[in-house]
Amino acid sequence: MKISVYAEKQSDQTGCTVTDMAGLSDIQVTGKVEESSGDVTVTAVLENNSPMDAKTILHLYNDEKETTELAGL
């Protein structure tokens, strides 16, 4: 994406435009599910892909309606 800022009749627009990417997440969550003899183990990895430090809370729920949060986090 390009963002340009300049006056309405400004002829020289040198240095008025910056280019940046949009849509890339700073926080990435990957995970896997393992089932064995009636137990389900969910492993989630939360990774900060940003150059800045960040505090993030990861909530995991037992169903798609998010009615009950899984304990132990």
PDB file of N, CA, C and O in Angstrom, chain B, residues numbered from 101:
ATOM      1  N   MET B 101       0.850  -1.151   0.000  1.00  0.00           N
ATOM      2  CA  MET B 101       0.000   0.000   0.000  1.00  0.00           C
ATOM      3  C   MET B 101       0.901   1.220   0.000  1.00  0.00           C
ATOM      4  O   MET B 101       1.986   1.209   0.582  1.00  0.00           O
ATOM      5  N   LYS B 102       0.439   2.270  -0.659  1.00  0.00           N
ATOM      6  CA  LYS B 102       1.178   3.530  -0.696  1.00  0.00           C
ATOM      7  C   LYS B 102       0.309   4.614  -0.072  1.00  0.00           C
ATOM      8  O   LYS B 102      -0.892   4.692  -0.330  1.00  0.00           O
ATOM      9  N   ILE B 103       0.932   5.447   0.751  1.00  0.00           N
ATOM     10  CA  ILE B 103       0.235   6.573   1.366  1.00  0.00           C
ATOM     11  C   ILE B 103       0.982   7.838   0.959  1.00  0.00           C
ATOM     12  O   ILE B 103       2.191   7.954   1.162  1.00  0.00           O
ATOM     13  N   SER B 104       0.246   8.776   0.385  1.00  0.00           N
ATOM     14  CA  SER B 104       0.834  10.042  -0.048  1.00  0.00           C
ATOM     15  C   SER B 104       0.123  11.196   0.637  1.00  0.00           C
ATOM     16  O   SER B 104      -1.101  11.199   0.769  1.00  0.00           O
ATOM     17  N   VAL B 105       0.905  12.174   1.069  1.00  0.00           N
ATOM     18  CA  VAL B 105       0.350  13.385   1.679  1.00  0.00           C
ATOM     19  C   VAL B 105       1.046  14.578   1.034  1.00  0.00           C
ATOM     20  O   VAL B 105       2.266  14.724   1.112  1.00  0.00           O
ATOM     21  N   TYR B 106       0.230  15.442   0.384  1.00  0.00           N
ATOM     22  CA  TYR B 106       0.778  16.642  -0.234  1.00  0.00           C
ATOM     23  C   TYR B 106      -0.350  17.657  -0.416  1.00  0.00           C
ATOM     24  O   TYR B 106      -1.530  17.309  -0.385  1.00  0.00           O
ATOM     25  N   ALA B 107       0.031  18.897  -0.603  1.00  0.00           N
ATOM     26  CA  ALA B 107      -0.948  19.970  -0.781  1.00  0.00           C
ATOM     27  C   ALA B 107      -1.635  19.839  -2.140  1.00  0.00           C
ATOM     28  O   ALA B 107      -1.085  19.238  -3.063  1.00  0.00           O
ATOM     29  N   GLU B 108      -2.824  20.396  -2.258  1.00  0.00           N
ATOM     30  CA  GLU B 108      -3.649  20.241  -3.456  1.00  0.00           C
ATOM     31  C   GLU B 108      -2.933  20.668  -4.742  1.00  0.00           C
ATOM     32  O   GLU B 108      -3.029  19.968  -5.750  1.00  0.00           O
ATOM     33  N   LYS B 109      -2.232  21.779  -4.731  1.00  0.00           N
ATOM     34  CA  LYS B 109      -1.562  22.271  -5.949  1.00  0.00           C
ATOM     35  C   LYS B 109      -0.051  22.093  -5.893  1.00  0.00           C
ATOM     36  O   LYS B 109       0.676  22.751  -6.637  1.00  0.00           O
ATOM     37  N   GLN B 110       0.419  21.231  -5.040  1.00  0.00           N
ATOM     38  CA  GLN B 110       1.862  21.001  -4.898  1.00  0.00           C
ATOM     39  C   GLN B 110       2.372  20.231  -6.113  1.00  0.00           C
ATOM     40  O   GLN B 110       1.896  19.134  -6.403  1.00  0.00           O
ATOM     41  N   SER B 111       3.347  20.812  -6.825  1.00  0.00           N
ATOM     42  CA  SER B 111       3.860  20.151  -8.032  1.00  0.00           C
ATOM     43  C   SER B 111       4.970  19.149  -7.702  1.00  0.00           C
ATOM     44  O   SER B 111       5.017  18.070  -8.293  1.00  0.00           O
ATOM     45  N   ASP B 112       5.849  19.484  -6.783  1.00  0.00           N
ATOM     46  CA  ASP B 112       6.935  18.571  -6.408  1.00  0.00           C
ATOM     47  C   ASP B 112       6.455  17.679  -5.261  1.00  0.00           C
ATOM     48  O   ASP B 112       6.300  18.146  -4.132  1.00  0.00           O
ATOM     49  N   GLN B 113       6.222  16.412  -5.548  1.00  0.00           N
ATOM     50  CA  GLN B 113       5.726  15.473  -4.540  1.00  0.00           C
ATOM     51  C   GLN B 113       6.826  14.524  -4.060  1.00  0.00           C
ATOM     52  O   GLN B 113       6.540  13.457  -3.516  1.00  0.00           O
ATOM     53  N   THR B 114       8.075  14.917  -4.265  1.00  0.00           N
ATOM     54  CA  THR B 114       9.207  14.117  -3.826  1.00  0.00           C
ATOM     55  C   THR B 114       9.177  13.964  -2.307  1.00  0.00           C
ATOM     56  O   THR B 114       9.045  14.949  -1.582  1.00  0.00           O
ATOM     57  N   GLY B 115       9.299  12.751  -1.839  1.00  0.00           N
ATOM     58  CA  GLY B 115       9.337  12.499  -0.395  1.00  0.00           C
ATOM     59  C   GLY B 115       7.981  12.536   0.283  1.00  0.00           C
ATOM     60  O   GLY B 115       7.904  12.507   1.511  1.00  0.00           O
ATOM     61  N   CYS B 116       6.910  12.600  -0.495  1.00  0.00           N
ATOM     62  CA  CYS B 116       5.564  12.690   0.086  1.00  0.00           C
ATOM     63  C   CYS B 116       4.859  11.334   0.164  1.00  0.00           C
ATOM     64  O   CYS B 116       3.733  11.255   0.655  1.00  0.00           O
ATOM     65  N   THR B 117       5.501  10.278  -0.309  1.00  0.00           N
ATOM     66  CA  THR B 117       4.862   8.964  -0.365  1.00  0.00           C
ATOM     67  C   THR B 117       5.665   7.942   0.415  1.00  0.00           C
ATOM     68  O   THR B 117       6.889   7.876   0.296  1.00  0.00           O
ATOM     69  N   VAL B 118       4.970   7.149   1.211  1.00  0.00           N
ATOM     70  CA  VAL B 118       5.596   6.026   1.912  1.00  0.00           C
ATOM     71  C   VAL B 118       4.897   4.751   1.462  1.00  0.00           C
ATOM     72  O   VAL B 118       3.712   4.756   1.131  1.00  0.00           O
ATOM     73  N   THR B 119       5.655   3.662   1.457  1.00  0.00           N
ATOM     74  CA  THR B 119       5.116   2.364   1.071  1.00  0.00           C
ATOM     75  C   THR B 119       5.243   1.419   2.248  1.00  0.00           C
ATOM     76  O   THR B 119       6.286   1.361   2.899  1.00  0.00           O
ATOM     77  N   ASP B 120       4.181   0.682   2.520  1.00  0.00           N
ATOM     78  CA  ASP B 120       4.196  -0.271   3.625  1.00  0.00           C
ATOM     79  C   ASP B 120       3.286  -1.441   3.256  1.00  0.00           C
ATOM     80  O   ASP B 120       2.440  -1.330   2.368  1.00  0.00           O
ATOM     81  N   MET B 121       3.473  -2.556   3.946  1.00  0.00           N
ATOM     82  CA  MET B 121       2.619  -3.716   3.708  1.00  0.00           C
ATOM     83  C   MET B 121       1.485  -3.703   4.722  1.00  0.00           C
ATOM     84  O   MET B 121       1.670  -3.302   5.871  1.00  0.00           O
ATOM     85  N   ALA B 122       0.329  -4.139   4.294  1.00  0.00           N
ATOM     86  CA  ALA B 122      -0.824  -4.248   5.179  1.00  0.00           C
ATOM     87  C   ALA B 122      -1.314  -5.686   5.174  1.00  0.00           C
ATOM     88  O   ALA B 122      -1.171  -6.398   4.180  1.00  0.00           O
ATOM     89  N   GLY B 123      -1.881  -6.098   6.268  1.00  0.00           N
ATOM     90  CA  GLY B 123      -2.474  -7.417   6.325  1.00  0.00           C
ATOM     91  C   GLY B 123      -1.573  -8.494   6.905  1.00  0.00           C
ATOM     92  O   GLY B 123      -2.005  -9.638   7.045  1.00  0.00           O
ATOM     93  N   LEU B 124      -0.350  -8.165   7.242  1.00  0.00           N
ATOM     94  CA  LEU B 124       0.523  -9.141   7.873  1.00  0.00           C
ATOM     95  C   LEU B 124       0.334  -9.063   9.383  1.00  0.00           C
ATOM     96  O   LEU B 124       0.384  -7.978   9.964  1.00  0.00           O
ATOM     97  N   SER B 125       0.123 -10.185  10.002  1.00  0.00           N
ATOM     98  CA  SER B 125      -0.130 -10.168  11.439  1.00  0.00           C
ATOM     99  C   SER B 125       1.177 -10.051  12.218  1.00  0.00           C
ATOM    100  O   SER B 125       2.193 -10.642  11.853  1.00  0.00           O
ATOM    101  N   ASP B 126       1.124  -9.280  13.293  1.00  0.00           N
ATOM    102  CA  ASP B 126       2.264  -9.188  14.202  1.00  0.00           C
ATOM    103  C   ASP B 126       2.286 -10.373  15.153  1.00  0.00           C
ATOM    104  O   ASP B 126       3.350 -10.795  15.607  1.00  0.00           O
ATOM    105  N   ILE B 127       1.117 -10.906  15.452  1.00  0.00           N
ATOM    106  CA  ILE B 127       1.003 -12.044  16.352  1.00  0.00           C
ATOM    107  C   ILE B 127       0.507 -13.245  15.541  1.00  0.00           C
ATOM    108  O   ILE B 127      -0.499 -13.156  14.838  1.00  0.00           O
ATOM    109  N   GLN B 128       1.221 -14.359  15.646  1.00  0.00           N
ATOM    110  CA  GLN B 128       0.859 -15.566  14.903  1.00  0.00           C
ATOM    111  C   GLN B 128       0.580 -16.691  15.884  1.00  0.00           C
ATOM    112  O   GLN B 128       1.343 -16.903  16.827  1.00  0.00           O
ATOM    113  N   VAL B 129      -0.506 -17.406  15.663  1.00  0.00           N
ATOM    114  CA  VAL B 129      -0.849 -18.559  16.503  1.00  0.00           C
ATOM    115  C   VAL B 129      -0.830 -19.804  15.633  1.00  0.00           C
ATOM    116  O   VAL B 129      -1.494 -19.859  14.598  1.00  0.00           O
ATOM    117  N   THR B 130      -0.077 -20.787  16.052  1.00  0.00           N
ATOM    118  CA  THR B 130      -0.088 -22.089  15.393  1.00  0.00           C
ATOM    119  C   THR B 130      -0.392 -23.132  16.449  1.00  0.00           C
ATOM    120  O   THR B 130      -0.129 -22.916  17.633  1.00  0.00           O
ATOM    121  N   GLY B 131      -0.932 -24.237  16.041  1.00  0.00           N
ATOM    122  CA  GLY B 131      -1.269 -25.246  17.033  1.00  0.00           C
ATOM    123  C   GLY B 131      -1.474 -26.614  16.434  1.00  0.00           C
ATOM    124  O   GLY B 131      -1.531 -26.793  15.217  1.00  0.00           O
ATOM    125  N   LYS B 132      -1.583 -27.575  17.333  1.00  0.00           N
ATOM    126  CA  LYS B 132      -1.873 -28.942  16.908  1.00  0.00           C
ATOM    127  C   LYS B 132      -2.760 -29.594  17.960  1.00  0.00           C
ATOM    128  O   LYS B 132      -2.784 -29.179  19.119  1.00  0.00           O
ATOM    129  N   VAL B 133      -3.481 -30.614  17.536  1.00  0.00           N
ATOM    130  CA  VAL B 133      -4.380 -31.356  18.415  1.00  0.00           C
ATOM    131  C   VAL B 133      -4.001 -32.828  18.336  1.00  0.00           C
ATOM    132  O   VAL B 133      -3.843 -33.388  17.251  1.00  0.00           O
ATOM    133  N   GLU B 134      -3.859 -33.442  19.510  1.00  0.00           N
ATOM    134  CA  GLU B 134      -3.561 -34.870  19.573  1.00  0.00           C
ATOM    135  C   GLU B 134      -4.628 -35.549  20.423  1.00  0.00           C
ATOM    136  O   GLU B 134      -4.930 -35.096  21.527  1.00  0.00           O
ATOM    137  N   GLU B 135      -5.193 -36.632  19.910  1.00  0.00           N
ATOM    138  CA  GLU B 135      -6.206 -37.391  20.633  1.00  0.00           C
ATOM    139  C   GLU B 135      -5.663 -38.769  20.966  1.00  0.00           C
ATOM    140  O   GLU B 135      -5.042 -39.428  20.133  1.00  0.00           O
ATOM    141  N   SER B 136      -5.913 -39.201  22.226  1.00  0.00           N
ATOM    142  CA  SER B 136      -5.486 -40.545  22.631  1.00  0.00           C
ATOM    143  C   SER B 136      -6.361 -41.022  23.777  1.00  0.00           C
ATOM    144  O   SER B 136      -6.519 -40.321  24.776  1.00  0.00           O
ATOM    145  N   SER B 137      -6.920 -42.190  23.639  1.00  0.00           N
ATOM    146  CA  SER B 137      -7.741 -42.867  24.655  1.00  0.00           C
ATOM    147  C   SER B 137      -8.644 -41.930  25.460  1.00  0.00           C
ATOM    148  O   SER B 137      -8.622 -41.936  26.691  1.00  0.00           O
ATOM    149  N   GLY B 138      -9.430 -41.135  24.754  1.00  0.00           N
ATOM    150  CA  GLY B 138     -10.396 -40.274  25.437  1.00  0.00           C
ATOM    151  C   GLY B 138      -9.863 -38.911  25.844  1.00  0.00           C
ATOM    152  O   GLY B 138     -10.637 -38.058  26.277  1.00  0.00           O
ATOM    153  N   ASP B 139      -8.571 -38.684  25.717  1.00  0.00           N
ATOM    154  CA  ASP B 139      -7.993 -37.380  26.061  1.00  0.00           C
ATOM    155  C   ASP B 139      -7.668 -36.609  24.791  1.00  0.00           C
ATOM    156  O   ASP B 139      -7.346 -37.190  23.755  1.00  0.00           O
ATOM    157  N   VAL B 140      -7.759 -35.300  24.893  1.00  0.00           N
ATOM    158  CA  VAL B 140      -7.383 -34.429  23.790  1.00  0.00           C
ATOM    159  C   VAL B 140      -6.340 -33.448  24.319  1.00  0.00           C
ATOM    160  O   VAL B 140      -6.560 -32.781  25.330  1.00  0.00           O
ATOM    161  N   THR B 141      -5.215 -33.369  23.633  1.00  0.00           N
ATOM    162  CA  THR B 141      -4.159 -32.431  24.009  1.00  0.00           C
ATOM    163  C   THR B 141      -4.051 -31.368  22.925  1.00  0.00           C
ATOM    164  O   THR B 141      -3.808 -31.676  21.758  1.00  0.00           O
ATOM    165  N   VAL B 142      -4.235 -30.111  23.326  1.00  0.00           N
ATOM    166  CA  VAL B 142      -4.121 -28.987  22.401  1.00  0.00           C
ATOM    167  C   VAL B 142      -2.834 -28.252  22.738  1.00  0.00           C
ATOM    168  O   VAL B 142      -2.624 -27.841  23.879  1.00  0.00           O
ATOM    169  N   THR B 143      -1.974 -28.089  21.738  1.00  0.00           N
ATOM    170  CA  THR B 143      -0.731 -27.337  21.913  1.00  0.00           C
ATOM    171  C   THR B 143      -0.813 -26.107  21.024  1.00  0.00           C
ATOM    172  O   THR B 143      -0.961 -26.218  19.807  1.00  0.00           O
ATOM    173  N   ALA B 144      -0.718 -24.936  21.638  1.00  0.00           N
ATOM    174  CA  ALA B 144      -0.768 -23.683  20.885  1.00  0.00           C
ATOM    175  C   ALA B 144       0.535 -22.932  21.095  1.00  0.00           C
ATOM    176  O   ALA B 144       1.053 -22.851  22.209  1.00  0.00           O
ATOM    177  N   VAL B 145       1.052 -22.386  20.004  1.00  0.00           N
ATOM    178  CA  VAL B 145       2.274 -21.584  20.067  1.00  0.00           C
ATOM    179  C   VAL B 145       1.915 -20.177  19.619  1.00  0.00           C
ATOM    180  O   VAL B 145       1.384 -19.975  18.526  1.00  0.00           O
ATOM    181  N   LEU B 146       2.207 -19.222  20.462  1.00  0.00           N
ATOM    182  CA  LEU B 146       1.947 -17.816  20.180  1.00  0.00           C
ATOM    183  C   LEU B 146       3.284 -17.159  19.892  1.00  0.00           C
ATOM    184  O   LEU B 146       4.177 -17.169  20.739  1.00  0.00           O
ATOM    185  N   GLU B 147       3.433 -16.581  18.689  1.00  0.00           N
ATOM    186  CA  GLU B 147       4.721 -16.020  18.277  1.00  0.00           C
ATOM    187  C   GLU B 147       4.560 -14.549  17.920  1.00  0.00           C
ATOM    188  O   GLU B 147       3.643 -14.176  17.189  1.00  0.00           O
ATOM    189  N   ASN B 148       5.455 -13.721  18.438  1.00  0.00           N
ATOM    190  CA  ASN B 148       5.457 -12.290  18.134  1.00  0.00           C
ATOM    191  C   ASN B 148       6.364 -12.067  16.929  1.00  0.00           C
ATOM    192  O   ASN B 148       7.582 -12.208  17.039  1.00  0.00           O
ATOM    193  N   ASN B 149       5.783 -11.718  15.773  1.00  0.00           N
ATOM    194  CA  ASN B 149       6.547 -11.457  14.561  1.00  0.00           C
ATOM    195  C   ASN B 149       6.862  -9.980  14.370  1.00  0.00           C
ATOM    196  O   ASN B 149       7.400  -9.586  13.335  1.00  0.00           O
ATOM    197  N   SER B 150       6.537  -9.181  15.344  1.00  0.00           N
ATOM    198  CA  SER B 150       6.746  -7.743  15.268  1.00  0.00           C
ATOM    199  C   SER B 150       8.134  -7.383  15.799  1.00  0.00           C
ATOM    200  O   SER B 150       8.680  -8.110  16.628  1.00  0.00           O
ATOM    201  N   PRO B 151       8.700  -6.291  15.342  1.00  0.00           N
ATOM    202  CA  PRO B 151       9.965  -5.837  15.924  1.00  0.00           C
ATOM    203  C   PRO B 151       9.783  -5.217  17.312  1.00  0.00           C
ATOM    204  O   PRO B 151      10.766  -4.885  17.975  1.00  0.00           O
ATOM    205  N   MET B 152       8.536  -5.062  17.753  1.00  0.00           N
ATOM    206  CA  MET B 152       8.225  -4.458  19.056  1.00  0.00           C
ATOM    207  C   MET B 152       7.819  -5.549  20.043  1.00  0.00           C
ATOM    208  O   MET B 152       7.235  -6.558  19.648  1.00  0.00           O
ATOM    209  N   ASP B 153       8.122  -5.353  21.312  1.00  0.00           N
ATOM    210  CA  ASP B 153       7.634  -6.249  22.351  1.00  0.00           C
ATOM    211  C   ASP B 153       6.126  -6.066  22.482  1.00  0.00           C
ATOM    212  O   ASP B 153       5.602  -4.976  22.252  1.00  0.00           O
ATOM    213  N   ALA B 154       5.440  -7.131  22.849  1.00  0.00           N
ATOM    214  CA  ALA B 154       3.986  -7.051  22.981  1.00  0.00           C
ATOM    215  C   ALA B 154       3.514  -7.972  24.093  1.00  0.00           C
ATOM    216  O   ALA B 154       4.071  -9.050  24.302  1.00  0.00           O
ATOM    217  N   LYS B 155       2.487  -7.538  24.802  1.00  0.00           N
ATOM    218  CA  LYS B 155       1.813  -8.388  25.784  1.00  0.00           C
ATOM    219  C   LYS B 155       0.515  -8.847  25.142  1.00  0.00           C
ATOM    220  O   LYS B 155      -0.285  -8.032  24.683  1.00  0.00           O
ATOM    221  N   THR B 156       0.315 -10.153  25.114  1.00  0.00           N
ATOM    222  CA  THR B 156      -0.856 -10.721  24.449  1.00  0.00           C
ATOM    223  C   THR B 156      -1.453 -11.802  25.322  1.00  0.00           C
ATOM    224  O   THR B 156      -0.729 -12.550  25.978  1.00  0.00           O
ATOM    225  N   ILE B 157      -2.773 -11.886  25.332  1.00  0.00           N
ATOM    226  CA  ILE B 157      -3.477 -12.936  26.057  1.00  0.00           C
ATOM    227  C   ILE B 157      -4.108 -13.862  25.034  1.00  0.00           C
ATOM    228  O   ILE B 157      -4.806 -13.411  24.125  1.00  0.00           O
ATOM    229  N   LEU B 158      -3.865 -15.148  25.180  1.00  0.00           N
ATOM    230  CA  LEU B 158      -4.444 -16.149  24.292  1.00  0.00           C
ATOM    231  C   LEU B 158      -5.572 -16.847  25.027  1.00  0.00           C
ATOM    232  O   LEU B 158      -5.351 -17.436  26.086  1.00  0.00           O
ATOM    233  N   HIS B 159      -6.782 -16.789  24.479  1.00  0.00           N
ATOM    234  CA  HIS B 159      -7.937 -17.462  25.058  1.00  0.00           C
ATOM    235  C   HIS B 159      -8.260 -18.676  24.197  1.00  0.00           C
ATOM    236  O   HIS B 159      -8.384 -18.557  22.978  1.00  0.00           O
ATOM    237  N   LEU B 160      -8.397 -19.838  24.821  1.00  0.00           N
ATOM    238  CA  LEU B 160      -8.804 -21.056  24.121  1.00  0.00           C
ATOM    239  C   LEU B 160     -10.132 -21.522  24.700  1.00  0.00           C
ATOM    240  O   LEU B 160     -10.306 -21.564  25.918  1.00  0.00           O
ATOM    241  N   TYR B 161     -11.065 -21.872  23.822  1.00  0.00           N
ATOM    242  CA  TYR B 161     -12.407 -22.268  24.233  1.00  0.00           C
ATOM    243  C   TYR B 161     -12.674 -23.713  23.838  1.00  0.00           C
ATOM    244  O   TYR B 161     -12.018 -24.265  22.955  1.00  0.00           O
ATOM    245  N   ASN B 162     -13.655 -24.316  24.513  1.00  0.00           N
ATOM    246  CA  ASN B 162     -13.941 -25.728  24.251  1.00  0.00           C
ATOM    247  C   ASN B 162     -14.892 -25.941  23.075  1.00  0.00           C
ATOM    248  O   ASN B 162     -15.132 -27.084  22.686  1.00  0.00           O
ATOM    249  N   ASP B 163     -15.443 -24.864  22.498  1.00  0.00           N
ATOM    250  CA  ASP B 163     -16.322 -25.010  21.341  1.00  0.00           C
ATOM    251  C   ASP B 163     -16.296 -23.750  20.490  1.00  0.00           C
ATOM    252  O   ASP B 163     -15.756 -22.723  20.900  1.00  0.00           O
ATOM    253  N   GLU B 164     -16.886 -23.839  19.300  1.00  0.00           N
ATOM    254  CA  GLU B 164     -16.861 -22.718  18.364  1.00  0.00           C
ATOM    255  C   GLU B 164     -17.717 -21.539  18.804  1.00  0.00           C
ATOM    256  O   GLU B 164     -17.569 -20.444  18.262  1.00  0.00           O
ATOM    257  N   LYS B 165     -18.615 -21.734  19.781  1.00  0.00           N
ATOM    258  CA  LYS B 165     -19.463 -20.641  20.280  1.00  0.00           C
ATOM    259  C   LYS B 165     -18.785 -19.858  21.401  1.00  0.00           C
ATOM    260  O   LYS B 165     -19.325 -18.858  21.874  1.00  0.00           O
ATOM    261  N   GLU B 166     -17.602 -20.307  21.827  1.00  0.00           N
ATOM    262  CA  GLU B 166     -16.811 -19.651  22.872  1.00  0.00           C
ATOM    263  C   GLU B 166     -17.598 -19.492  24.171  1.00  0.00           C
ATOM    264  O   GLU B 166     -17.568 -18.433  24.797  1.00  0.00           O
ATOM    265  N   THR B 167     -18.301 -20.552  24.571  1.00  0.00           N
ATOM    266  CA  THR B 167     -19.100 -20.481  25.786  1.00  0.00           C
ATOM    267  C   THR B 167     -18.287 -20.796  27.036  1.00  0.00           C
ATOM    268  O   THR B 167     -18.558 -20.238  28.100  1.00  0.00           O
ATOM    269  N   THR B 168     -17.300 -21.674  26.928  1.00  0.00           N
ATOM    270  CA  THR B 168     -16.501 -22.055  28.087  1.00  0.00           C
ATOM    271  C   THR B 168     -15.022 -21.995  27.728  1.00  0.00           C
ATOM    272  O   THR B 168     -14.574 -22.637  26.778  1.00  0.00           O
ATOM    273  N   GLU B 169     -14.275 -21.218  28.498  1.00  0.00           N
ATOM    274  CA  GLU B 169     -12.840 -21.117  28.266  1.00  0.00           C
ATOM    275  C   GLU B 169     -12.138 -22.316  28.898  1.00  0.00           C
ATOM    276  O   GLU B 169     -12.482 -22.734  30.004  1.00  0.00           O
ATOM    277  N   LEU B 170     -11.171 -22.854  28.202  1.00  0.00           N
ATOM    278  CA  LEU B 170     -10.402 -23.986  28.745  1.00  0.00           C
ATOM    279  C   LEU B 170      -9.579 -23.531  29.934  1.00  0.00           C
ATOM    280  O   LEU B 170      -9.022 -22.433  29.922  1.00  0.00           O
ATOM    281  N   ALA B 171      -9.499 -24.361  30.955  1.00  0.00           N
ATOM    282  CA  ALA B 171      -8.775 -24.003  32.179  1.00  0.00           C
ATOM    283  C   ALA B 171      -7.291 -24.319  32.026  1.00  0.00           C
ATOM    284  O   ALA B 171      -6.883 -25.045  31.119  1.00  0.00           O
ATOM    285  N   GLY B 172      -6.503 -23.763  32.924  1.00  0.00           N
ATOM    286  CA  GLY B 172      -5.082 -24.083  32.984  1.00  0.00           C
ATOM    287  C   GLY B 172      -4.203 -23.205  32.132  1.00  0.00           C
ATOM    288  O   GLY B 172      -3.042 -23.539  31.900  1.00  0.00           O
ATOM    289  N   LEU B 173      -4.722 -22.097  31.663  1.00  0.00           N
ATOM    290  CA  LEU B 173      -3.897 -21.204  30.825  1.00  0.00           C
ATOM    291  C   LEU B 173      -3.418 -20.028  31.622  1.00  0.00           C
ATOM    292  O   LEU B 173      -2.713 -19.169  31.092  1.00  0.00           O
TER     293      LEU B 173
END
